[in-house]
Amino acid sequence: MVTTKAVGIDEIPPEQQRPADPKSVRRAALAGLVGTMLENYDFVIYGTASALVFGKLFFPQISPVAALMAAFSAYAVGFVARPLGGVFFSHFGEKLGRKWVLVTTLFLMGGATFAIGCLPDFHTIGALAPILLVVCRALQGFGAGAEQSGGATLLAETAPLGRRGRLSSFVMVGAALGAVLGAGAWAIAQLLPEAMLMVWGWRAVFWSSIFVTAAAAIIRSKLAESPVFEELKETVDVKNQAPLRVVAREGRWSVLRVVFMNWGVSTHSYMYQVFLIGYLATVVGISTTFIPPVQLVASIAAALAAFVAGLLSDVFGRRRMTLILCGVLVVSPFFVFPGVNTGSKMLISGIIILGYMFAAQGVTAIHMSYLPELFGSRYRYSGVTLGREISAVIGGGIAPLVGSALLSWFMESWIPVAIYMALTMLVSFIATFTAPETINRDLMISTDAKEGEQRPGVFVRS
């Protein structure tokens, strides 16, 4: 008979604890933070531009609603490219190490974002303009494909027991701070007269990404490799292994589980961060100058929420905290849309702030430790990346487009949009309910997680 008993972390044998070097932990946390800060900065400024200016600049020949859908379609291309980038970079992440990927993807994302600011618009070169926009967006997504998964994997493998949740959450703290910078950049840009904004102001927002890229590159160049990867190299010939073949053979069910665990989470995240902006501007009639300052406050609150969610997952468990937040998000859409339709700026601000805290960063922050703990050591990076990026395509990548299409098909009724959001999150709730608890699991175990391997506080089998 299998029983479970609680013991302290210091009662685990030293060879299983693998004490972390404090300097390496701090650098890994900072590297994870600044990398996803750049990624989300790029995506926020692009998503905001899609809702506010890209329709007029790159799709002026069609109606405003159709232009919004076209802009969101270009936005979705980046998510289609993410799994391809994830497959490509995670392959090298398993062979050359996590650090190599995290440095390389920075320059690809930052370069693509800077290039968007250099693009001529439709009035200058016609149909070639939206084509170039889509190409840059695809490169941006290709680079981002392994970014969050790489940061999460490296932090989870570096963090000491008992602190894995809160330290891994720094990946999403960085994402929230990237949204702060993105919202701040747009808030400043919108102080310009509209004519200047449409000519060069929006370009300056994209050019500013070069500063975030440079800062992130300096920090990541000093990053230490994951101790789990270093230990794995001593027992497995990582340079000659085929990571995708291994994950397909031994981790495919965990990949599928992660796809469904993250589907609703990704959908809600980008519905709040991107779709709701367009909805407020085109349906509710809220001034576009009102939105970026609210996003700024919401992103600051989300950064705090990400850390708190990770911390609580260290105390109460990954699975329990994920289920609580997902349960709230299943029902919340049916209150969100009636709230924003009132036109009350105070109520709208509160909804956006809570949406960022719960949907954009809260659950995702827990996933930063939960998802790496679900996979075996030999294909962890590939497994997390494939699961997250596939769900990003069917979730966040098409969510703003699906929301816009539902509005168009149902004469701007919010009810189908709310049902869509609720159903995707219900899938994530059910998938999480079937997943094992993984808190403080030994990440050197080569097989995927199963119930009984968790060590909360710590729990071990006897």
Sequence and secondary structure as in RCSB ss.txt:
>XXXX:A:sequence
MVTTKAVGIDEIPPEQQRPADPKSVRRAALAGLVGTMLENYDFVIYGTASALVFGKLFFPQISPVAALMAAFSAY
AVGFVARPLGGVFFSHFGEKLGRKWVLVTTLFLMGGATFAIGCLPDFHTIGALAPILLVVCRALQGFGAGAEQSG
GATLLAETAPLGRRGRLSSFVMVGAALGAVLGAGAWAIAQLLPEAMLMVWGWRAVFWSSIFVTAAAAIIRSKLAE
SPVFEELKETVDVKNQAPLRVVAREGRWSVLRVVFMNWGVSTHSYMYQVFLIGYLATVVGISTTFIPPVQLVASI
AAALAAFVAGLLSDVFGRRRMTLILCGVLVVSPFFVFPGVNTGSKMLISGIIILGYMFAAQGVTAIHMSYLPELF
GSRYRYSGVTLGREISAVIGGGIAPLVGSALLSWFMESWIPVAIYMALTMLVSFIATFTAPETINRDLMISTDAK
EGEQRPGVFVRS
>XXXX:A:secstr
   EEE  GGGS HHHH    HHHHHHHHHHHHHHHHHHHHHHHHHHHHHHHTHHHHH TTS HHHHHHHHHHHH
HHHHHHHHHHHHHHHHHHHHT HHHHHHHHHHHHHHHHHHHTT   HHHHTTHHHHHHHHHHHHHHHHHTTHHHH
HHHHHHHHS TT HHHHHTHHHHHHHHHHHHHHHHHHHHTTS HHHIIIIIHHHHHHTHHHHHHHHHHHHHT   
 HHHHHHHHHS GGG  HHHHHHHHSHHHHHHHHHHHHHHHHHHHIIIIIHHHHIIIII   TTTHHHHHHHHHH
HHHHHHHHHHHHHHHH HHHHHHHHHHHHHHTHHHHHHHHHT  HHHHHHHHHHHIIIIIIIHHHHHHHHHHHHS
 TTSHHHHHHHHHHHHHIIIIITHHHHHHHHHHHTTT SHHHHHHHHHHHHHHHHHHHTS   TT  TT SS   
TT   SSSEEE 
